[in-house]
Amino acid sequence: MGGLGDINPKEFITNFFTSFMSELVRGDEDPAVVVDRYHTPDIVQVADGNLMDRAKLIAHTRPARKHQTGARWEVHEAMADGDRIAARYTLHFQTAKRAGSVDVHFFGQFAADGRMRRAHMLTRSVRVKASGAAPGESSSELSPPEASDRRSLPA
C-alpha cells in the first residue's frame, strides 16, 4: 500500500477498501494488525454521525470474519486534492444470510504512506432485487465487508 501519488483516485479508493477487506476477512492475522496496516493510530471515522476511533474500528471489524462472504466497491466518481479524497461509491456486500448494497458519500484524509487518517461517510441502503443484485448491477462477483448496520460501515 502506498500514498495517493499519481494514482487515479477511483483506483486508489477501490484498491484501499478491497485490499483492506480481503486481508481482514480472508487472512489469519489479528484484526488489530490489519486495521493498523490500513489506518493511522489516530484514525477517526464518522459514519452517519457515529464516531469510531481505532478501538471501536477494530471491534467493528472482528465480526466480519465470521459473517462476510463477499463485497465489491463500485466507485462512481472520486476526486483527490493532496492527501484528501472525496468519493461516491456503492458497496455491494454478501453475508451468509443476505446480500445488500449501500450508497456511500465518502470524504477522507490519508497519510503519506496510504493509511487512512480520517473518514466521514454518509450512507443509504439501496434496494436489492430478488436476484440479490442491486438495481442496475450486472456483475454477480463479490468479494469482502459486513455491513448489517449501514451506520457503521468499514472504511
Secondary structure as UniProt FT lines:
FT   TURN            5..6
FT   HELIX           9..26
FT   HELIX           31..38
FT   STRAND          39..47
FT   TURN            48..49
FT   STRAND          50..52
FT   HELIX           54..61
FT   TURN            62..63
FT   HELIX           64..67
FT   STRAND          68..81
FT   TURN            82..83
FT   STRAND          84..95
FT   STRAND          99..110
FT   TURN            112..113
FT   STRAND          116..126
FT   TURN            130..131
FT   TURN            135..136
FT   HELIX           150..152
//
